[in-house]
Amino acid sequence: QVQLVESGGGLVQPGGSLRLTCAASGMIFSINIMGWYRQAPGKERELVAVIHNSGNTAYADSVKGRFTISRDSAKNMAHLQMNSLKPEDTAVYYCLARRSYDNYDSWGQGTQVTVSS
């Protein structure tokens, strides 16, 4: 199986930046998609960004042009660079590792991001 640990969350002012990191361990070779989701209080968990082994990426419309997802396969890490942060970006951010052929998903424990002045 795959274990994920997120880091890099915190409190930032509007317009600021944060970089989230997801460190993966276990059966990494089987994972073909990594992504970031977020969940704000009282709301459902939503997709933020995903990256395929091919390098293809996809983003939620609300973060396009501000967030960038990347993957460092050598270090078994995924990153989410978040720029121009807005208060509505406040949420717990979760890392996802997916193995498409059997729909296996592994989630991290989440890291809090708070955007406030």
Stockholm file with secondary structure:
# STOCKHOLM 1.0

chainA/1-117         QVQLVESGGGLVQPGGSLRLTCAASGMIFSINIMGWYRQAPGKERELVAVIHNSGNTAYADSVKGRFTISRDSAKNMAHLQMNSLKPEDTAVYYCLARRSYDNYDSWGQGTQVTVSS
#=GR chainA/1-117 SS CEEEEEECCEEECTTCCEEEEEEEEESGGGCCEEEEEEECTTSCCEEEEEEETTSCEEECTTTTTTEEEEEEGGGTEEEEEECSCCGGGCEEEEEEEEEGGGTEEEECCCEEEEECC
#=GC SS_cons         CEEEEEECCEEECTTCCEEEEEEEEESGGGCCEEEEEEECTTSCCEEEEEEETTSCEEECTTTTTTEEEEEEGGGTEEEEEECSCCGGGCEEEEEEEEEGGGTEEEECCCEEEEECC
//
